Amino acid sequence: MEAATPMSPESLTTVEILESISVTHRNQALEMLRTFAYELRSEQKWEELYSKHPGPMKKMAKQALKEYKEGKSREL
């Protein structure tokens, strides 16, 4: 049997908070936390990618700005 990995103080605090609310609210809070964590991971991946390879993003930004100035862009 594998030894359990100890939880960080932050994780323990999260568990304590979740255990203090009703199951219905706990499930809602967990879903919100999942969504928030997914967005943070996604943002972190973009930041890492940009820091390693800024060239393509800069090129796309320049192209987008050029198209905007030429009136070739439209609002989403």
DSSP file (Angstrom, degrees, kcal/mol; ACC not computed):
  #  RESIDUE AA STRUCTURE BP1 BP2  ACC     N-H-->O    O-->H-N    N-H-->O    O-->H-N    TCO  KAPPA ALPHA  PHI   PSI    X-CA   Y-CA   Z-CA
    1    1 A M              0   0    0      0, 0.0     2,-0.2     0, 0.0     0, 0.0   0.000 360.0 360.0 360.0 135.9    0.0    0.0    0.0
    2    2 A E        -     0   0    0      1,-0.1     2,-0.2     3,-0.0     3,-0.0  -0.471 360.0-112.2 -76.8 145.6    1.3    3.5   -0.9
    3    3 A A        -     0   0    0     -2,-0.2     2,-0.2     1,-0.1    -1,-0.1  -0.560  36.5-110.4 -74.5 140.4    1.9    6.1    1.7
    4    4 A A        -     0   0    0     -2,-0.2    -1,-0.1     1,-0.1     3,-0.0  -0.473  28.3-117.3 -71.8 140.5   -0.5    9.0    1.5
    5    5 A T        -     0   0    0     -2,-0.2    -1,-0.1     1,-0.1    -3,-0.0  -0.656  34.9-113.2 -76.7 128.1    1.0   12.3    0.5
    6    6 A P        -     0   0    0      0, 0.0     2,-0.2     0, 0.0    -1,-0.1  -0.323  31.5-118.6 -62.3 144.6    0.6   14.8    3.3
    7    7 A M        -     0   0    0      1,-0.1    -3,-0.0     2,-0.0     0, 0.0  -0.583  24.3-114.9 -85.0 146.5   -1.7   17.7    2.5
    8    8 A S     >  -     0   0    0     -2,-0.2     4,-2.4     1,-0.1     5,-0.2  -0.330  29.1-108.7 -70.9 159.9   -0.5   21.3    2.4
    9    9 A P  H  > S+     0   0    0      0, 0.0     4,-2.3     0, 0.0     5,-0.2   0.874 121.7  54.4 -57.3 -36.3   -1.8   23.7    5.0
   10   10 A E  H  > S+     0   0    0      2,-0.2     4,-2.1     1,-0.2     5,-0.1   0.903 108.4  47.8 -64.7 -41.0   -3.7   25.4    2.1
   11   11 A S  H  > S+     0   0    0      2,-0.2     4,-2.4     1,-0.2    -1,-0.2   0.907 110.9  51.1 -66.5 -41.2   -5.4   22.2    1.1
   12   12 A L  H  X S+     0   0    0     -4,-2.4     4,-2.5     1,-0.2    -2,-0.2   0.903 109.3  50.7 -62.5 -40.8   -6.3   21.4    4.7
   13   13 A T  H  X S+     0   0    0     -4,-2.3     4,-2.4     2,-0.2    -1,-0.2   0.910 109.2  51.8 -61.6 -42.4   -7.9   24.8    5.1
   14   14 A T  H  X S+     0   0    0     -4,-2.1     4,-2.6     1,-0.2    -2,-0.2   0.926 110.3  48.1 -60.2 -45.7   -9.9   24.2    1.9
   15   15 A V  H  X S+     0   0    0     -4,-2.4     4,-2.7     1,-0.2    -2,-0.2   0.923 110.7  51.3 -61.8 -44.6  -11.1   20.9    3.3
   16   16 A E  H  X S+     0   0    0     -4,-2.5     4,-0.9     1,-0.2    -1,-0.2   0.912 111.5  47.6 -59.4 -43.1  -12.1   22.5    6.6
   17   17 A I  H >< S+     0   0    0     -4,-2.4     3,-0.8     1,-0.2     4,-0.3   0.941 113.6  46.9 -63.6 -47.2  -14.0   25.2    4.8
   18   18 A L  H >< S+     0   0    0     -4,-2.6     3,-1.3     1,-0.2    -2,-0.2   0.878 109.5  53.7 -64.2 -37.9  -15.8   22.8    2.6
   19   19 A E  H 3< S+     0   0    0     -4,-2.7    -1,-0.2     1,-0.2    -2,-0.2   0.698 100.3  63.5 -69.7 -17.7  -16.7   20.5    5.5
   20   20 A S  T << S+     0   0    0     -4,-0.9     2,-0.3    -3,-0.8    -1,-0.2   0.535  97.8  65.0 -85.6  -5.1  -18.3   23.4    7.3
   21   21 A I  S <  S-     0   0    0     -3,-1.3     5,-0.0    -4,-0.3     0, 0.0  -0.740  95.4 -83.4-116.3 165.5  -21.0   24.0    4.7
   22   22 A S     >  -     0   0    0     -2,-0.3     4,-2.9     1,-0.1     5,-0.2  -0.171  40.1-111.2 -64.1 158.5  -23.9   21.8    3.6
   23   23 A V  H  > S+     0   0    0      2,-0.2     4,-2.6     1,-0.2     5,-0.2   0.890 117.6  52.9 -58.7 -41.8  -23.4   19.1    1.0
   24   24 A T  H  > S+     0   0    0      1,-0.2     4,-1.8     2,-0.2    -1,-0.2   0.948 114.3  40.8 -60.1 -49.4  -25.4   21.1   -1.6
   25   25 A H  H  > S+     0   0    0      1,-0.2     4,-2.8     2,-0.2    -2,-0.2   0.851 111.8  57.8 -68.2 -33.3  -23.4   24.2   -1.1
   26   26 A R  H  X S+     0   0    0     -4,-2.9     4,-2.6     2,-0.2    -2,-0.2   0.925 106.6  48.0 -61.4 -44.9  -20.2   22.1   -0.9
   27   27 A N  H  X S+     0   0    0     -4,-2.6     4,-2.1     2,-0.2    -1,-0.2   0.895 112.4  49.0 -64.1 -39.8  -20.9   20.7   -4.4
   28   28 A Q  H  X S+     0   0    0     -4,-1.8     4,-2.2     2,-0.2    -2,-0.2   0.924 112.1  48.6 -63.7 -43.8  -21.6   24.1   -5.8
   29   29 A A  H  X S+     0   0    0     -4,-2.8     4,-2.5     1,-0.2    -2,-0.2   0.893 110.0  52.0 -64.3 -39.9  -18.3   25.4   -4.2
   30   30 A L  H  X S+     0   0    0     -4,-2.6     4,-2.7     2,-0.2    -1,-0.2   0.901 108.9  49.9 -63.7 -40.8  -16.4   22.5   -5.6
   31   31 A E  H  X S+     0   0    0     -4,-2.1     4,-2.2     2,-0.2    -1,-0.2   0.910 111.7  48.3 -64.7 -41.0  -17.7   23.1   -9.1
   32   32 A M  H  X S+     0   0    0     -4,-2.2     4,-2.5     2,-0.2    -2,-0.2   0.907 112.0  49.8 -63.9 -40.9  -16.7   26.8   -8.8
   33   33 A L  H  X S+     0   0    0     -4,-2.5     4,-2.9     2,-0.2     5,-0.2   0.901 109.3  51.4 -65.0 -41.9  -13.3   25.8   -7.6
   34   34 A R  H  X S+     0   0    0     -4,-2.7     4,-2.4     2,-0.2    -2,-0.2   0.933 112.2  46.3 -59.5 -46.5  -12.8   23.4  -10.5
   35   35 A T  H  X S+     0   0    0     -4,-2.2     4,-2.2     2,-0.2    -2,-0.2   0.924 114.0  47.9 -62.5 -45.3  -13.7   26.1  -13.0
   36   36 A F  H  X S+     0   0    0     -4,-2.5     4,-2.3     1,-0.2    -2,-0.2   0.919 112.5  48.4 -62.8 -44.7  -11.5   28.6  -11.3
   37   37 A A  H  X S+     0   0    0     -4,-2.9     4,-2.6     1,-0.2    -1,-0.2   0.890 110.1  52.5 -64.2 -39.5   -8.5   26.1  -11.2
   38   38 A Y  H  X S+     0   0    0     -4,-2.4     4,-2.4    -5,-0.2    -1,-0.2   0.925 110.5  47.7 -61.2 -44.4   -9.0   25.2  -14.9
   39   39 A E  H  X S+     0   0    0     -4,-2.2     4,-2.4     2,-0.2    -2,-0.2   0.894 111.7  50.0 -64.6 -40.2   -8.9   28.9  -15.8
   40   40 A L  H  X S+     0   0    0     -4,-2.3     4,-2.5     2,-0.2    -2,-0.2   0.919 111.4  48.2 -64.4 -43.5   -5.8   29.5  -13.8
   41   41 A R  H  X S+     0   0    0     -4,-2.6     4,-2.3     2,-0.2    -2,-0.2   0.906 111.8  50.3 -63.3 -40.6   -4.0   26.5  -15.3
   42   42 A S  H  X S+     0   0    0     -4,-2.4     4,-2.0     2,-0.2    -2,-0.2   0.925 111.9  46.9 -62.6 -45.1   -5.0   27.7  -18.8
   43   43 A E  H  X S+     0   0    0     -4,-2.4     4,-2.4     1,-0.2    -2,-0.2   0.894 111.1  52.6 -63.3 -40.3   -3.7   31.2  -18.1
   44   44 A Q  H  X S+     0   0    0     -4,-2.5     4,-2.5     1,-0.2    -2,-0.2   0.896 107.4  51.8 -63.5 -40.7   -0.5   29.7  -16.7
   45   45 A K  H  X S+     0   0    0     -4,-2.3     4,-2.6     2,-0.2    -1,-0.2   0.911 110.1  49.0 -62.6 -42.3    0.1   27.6  -19.8
   46   46 A W  H  X S+     0   0    0     -4,-2.0     4,-2.9     2,-0.2     5,-0.2   0.921 111.3  49.6 -62.4 -43.9   -0.4   30.7  -22.0
   47   47 A E  H  X S+     0   0    0     -4,-2.4     4,-2.3     2,-0.2    -2,-0.2   0.908 112.8  46.9 -62.1 -42.4    2.1   32.6  -19.9
   48   48 A E  H  X S+     0   0    0     -4,-2.5     4,-1.6     2,-0.2    -2,-0.2   0.922 113.7  48.2 -65.1 -44.1    4.7   29.8  -20.0
   49   49 A L  H  X S+     0   0    0     -4,-2.6     4,-2.4     1,-0.2    -2,-0.2   0.922 113.2  47.2 -62.4 -45.2    4.2   29.4  -23.8
   50   50 A Y  H  < S+     0   0    0     -4,-2.9    -1,-0.2     1,-0.2    -2,-0.2   0.896 110.0  52.5 -65.4 -39.8    4.6   33.1  -24.4
   51   51 A S  H  < S+     0   0    0     -4,-2.3    -1,-0.2    -5,-0.2    -2,-0.2   0.822 116.0  40.8 -67.8 -28.8    7.6   33.4  -22.2
   52   52 A K  H  < S+     0   0    0     -4,-1.6    -2,-0.2     1,-0.2    -1,-0.2   0.832 133.6  17.9 -85.2 -34.5    9.4   30.6  -24.1
   53   53 A H     X  +     0   0    0     -4,-2.4     4,-0.6    -5,-0.2    -1,-0.2  -0.586  65.4 155.4-139.5  71.9    8.3   31.6  -27.6
   54   54 A P  H  >  +     0   0    0      0, 0.0     4,-2.5     0, 0.0     5,-0.2   0.723  58.7  82.4 -74.4 -19.4    7.1   35.2  -27.8
   55   55 A G  H  > S+     0   0    0      1,-0.2     4,-2.4     2,-0.2     5,-0.2   0.918  90.4  44.7 -53.5 -56.3    7.8   35.6  -31.5
   56   56 A P  H  > S+     0   0    0      0, 0.0     4,-2.3     0, 0.0    -1,-0.2   0.882 114.7  49.6 -59.8 -38.3    4.7   34.1  -33.0
   57   57 A M  H  X S+     0   0    0     -4,-0.6     4,-2.4     2,-0.2    -2,-0.2   0.904 110.9  49.2 -67.6 -40.0    2.4   35.9  -30.5
   58   58 A K  H  X S+     0   0    0     -4,-2.5     4,-2.4     2,-0.2    -1,-0.2   0.904 110.9  50.9 -64.0 -40.0    4.1   39.3  -31.3
   59   59 A K  H  X S+     0   0    0     -4,-2.4     4,-2.2    -5,-0.2    -2,-0.2   0.922 111.3  47.0 -63.3 -44.5    3.7   38.6  -35.0
   60   60 A M  H  X S+     0   0    0     -4,-2.3     4,-2.6     1,-0.2    -1,-0.2   0.889 111.4  51.9 -65.0 -38.4    0.0   37.8  -34.6
   61   61 A A  H  X S+     0   0    0     -4,-2.4     4,-2.4     2,-0.2    -2,-0.2   0.915 110.0  48.5 -64.5 -42.5   -0.5   40.9  -32.5
   62   62 A K  H  X S+     0   0    0     -4,-2.4     4,-2.3     2,-0.2    -1,-0.2   0.905 112.3  49.2 -63.0 -41.0    1.1   43.1  -35.1
   63   63 A Q  H  X S+     0   0    0     -4,-2.2     4,-2.6     2,-0.2    -2,-0.2   0.917 111.3  49.2 -64.4 -43.4   -1.0   41.5  -37.8
   64   64 A A  H  X S+     0   0    0     -4,-2.6     4,-2.3     1,-0.2    -2,-0.2   0.906 111.7  48.8 -63.2 -41.8   -4.2   42.1  -35.8
   65   65 A L  H  X S+     0   0    0     -4,-2.4     4,-2.6     2,-0.2    -1,-0.2   0.902 110.8  50.9 -64.6 -40.9   -3.3   45.7  -35.1
   66   66 A K  H  X S+     0   0    0     -4,-2.3     4,-1.7     2,-0.2    -2,-0.2   0.935 111.2  47.4 -61.1 -47.3   -2.6   46.3  -38.8
   67   67 A E  H  <>S+     0   0    0     -4,-2.6     5,-3.0     1,-0.2     6,-0.6   0.881 111.4  52.0 -63.1 -38.1   -5.9   44.8  -39.8
   68   68 A Y  H ><5S+     0   0    0     -4,-2.3     3,-1.6     4,-0.2     5,-0.2   0.942 109.7  48.0 -62.4 -47.6   -7.7   46.9  -37.2
   69   69 A K  H 3<5S+     0   0    0     -4,-2.6    -1,-0.2     1,-0.3    -2,-0.2   0.804 110.6  52.3 -64.2 -29.2   -6.0   50.1  -38.5
   70   70 A E  T 3<5S-     0   0    0     -4,-1.7    -1,-0.3    -5,-0.2    -2,-0.2   0.424 116.6-114.9 -86.1   0.7   -7.0   49.1  -42.0
   71   71 A G  T < 5S+     0   0    0     -3,-1.6    -3,-0.2    -4,-0.2    -2,-0.1   0.704  82.4 122.4  75.3  19.6  -10.6   48.6  -41.0
   72   72 A K      < +     0   0    0     -5,-3.0    -4,-0.2    -6,-0.2     2,-0.2   0.436  52.8  81.7 -94.1   0.0  -10.5   44.9  -41.7
   73   73 A S        -     0   0    0     -6,-0.6     2,-0.3    -5,-0.2    -9,-0.0  -0.601  59.3-161.0-101.8 166.2  -11.5   43.8  -38.2
   74   74 A R        -     0   0    0     -2,-0.2     2,-0.1     0, 0.0    -2,-0.0  -0.979  27.3 -96.5-143.0 155.5  -14.9   43.6  -36.6
   75   75 A E              0   0    0     -2,-0.3     0, 0.0     1,-0.1     0, 0.0  -0.412 360.0 360.0 -70.5 146.5  -16.3   43.4  -33.1
   76   76 A L              0   0    0     -2,-0.1    -1,-0.1     0, 0.0     0, 0.0   0.422 360.0 360.0 -90.7 360.0  -17.1   40.0  -31.7
